Amino acid sequence: MTDDPVMRASDADRDRVAAVLSEALATGRLTTAEHADRLDVAYSATTVGELVPLTRDLPEVSAANSAPGMIERQTVNSTFSKIIRRGRWVASRHTTLTANFGALIVDLSDAVLPGREITLELDARFSKLIVRVPDNAQVVDEGGSMFGKRNVSGGTGGDGPLIRVTGRSMFSKVIVTRGVTDWNLA
C-alpha cells in the first residue's frame, strides 16, 4: 500500500487488509464482532487513509500467508474417503468442495471467512456433501443436481456473510444448513 492517505484504495489494498484482519481473528487478537466491523469498513473504504487505522494495532501477516492465491482459492477434496473440516480454520473467498464416492462434511460456523461474500463450489459424484453455515449467513443457491438430493436453506435476511453456493451433484446428497439435525460431525 502507498503512504499517501488520499490515494484511492484498490481491491488489492482492501484484500491485504482483509488478510491481516482474518489472521488476527484466527489468532485471537480480534473478536468476531471487531473483525466484522473492521472488515465492513475495509471493503467500503475509498482511500488508503481509511484502511491504515484498521490494522495499525495488528502485526503484519507473513508473505506466505498473504499470497493472493491463499486468500482467493482453496480446495477440499474427498475421494473414496470421509473428510470432516470443522473448528477454527480460514476459508477462502472461493472454496471448492469436491466429494467422489465418499463423504465431505464442512462446518463454517467457527471458520474465519475472508469477506462479506464467499462462493462455495460444491461438486459431488456418488457422495454425501454437507456444509454447515453460520446462523446469520444468507445463502444463495445457484447450483444443480441430477439423480440426487439437494437441500440448501437460504436463510432469513441475517446481517452475516453472503454465501453463494454453485456447482453440480450427480447421484449424491448435498445439504447446506445452519443446524445439525440431518447429520452429525462426530
Stockholm file with secondary structure:
# STOCKHOLM 1.0

chainA/1-186         MTDDPVMRASDADRDRVAAVLSEALATGRLTTAEHADRLDVAYSATTVGELVPLTRDLPEVSAANSAPGMIERQTVNSTFSKIIRRGRWVASRHTTLTANFGALIVDLSDAVLPGREITLELDARFSKLIVRVPDNAQVVDEGGSMFGKRNVSGGTGGDGPLIRVTGRSMFSKVIVTRGVTDWNLA
#=GR chainA/1-186 SS CCSCTTSBCCHHHHHHHHHHHHHHHHTTSSCHHHHHHHHHHHHHCCBHHHHHHHHTTSCCCCTTTSCHHHHHEEEEEEESSEEEECSSCBCCSEEEEEEESSEEEEECSSSBCSSSEEEEEEEEESSEEEEECCTTCEEEECCEEESSEEEECCCSCCSSCEEEEECEEESCEEEEESSSSSCCCC
#=GC SS_cons         CCSCTTSBCCHHHHHHHHHHHHHHHHTTSSCHHHHHHHHHHHHHCCBHHHHHHHHTTSCCCCTTTSCHHHHHEEEEEEESSEEEECSSCBCCSEEEEEEESSEEEEECSSSBCSSSEEEEEEEEESSEEEEECCTTCEEEECCEEESSEEEECCCSCCSSCEEEEECEEESCEEEEESSSSSCCCC
//
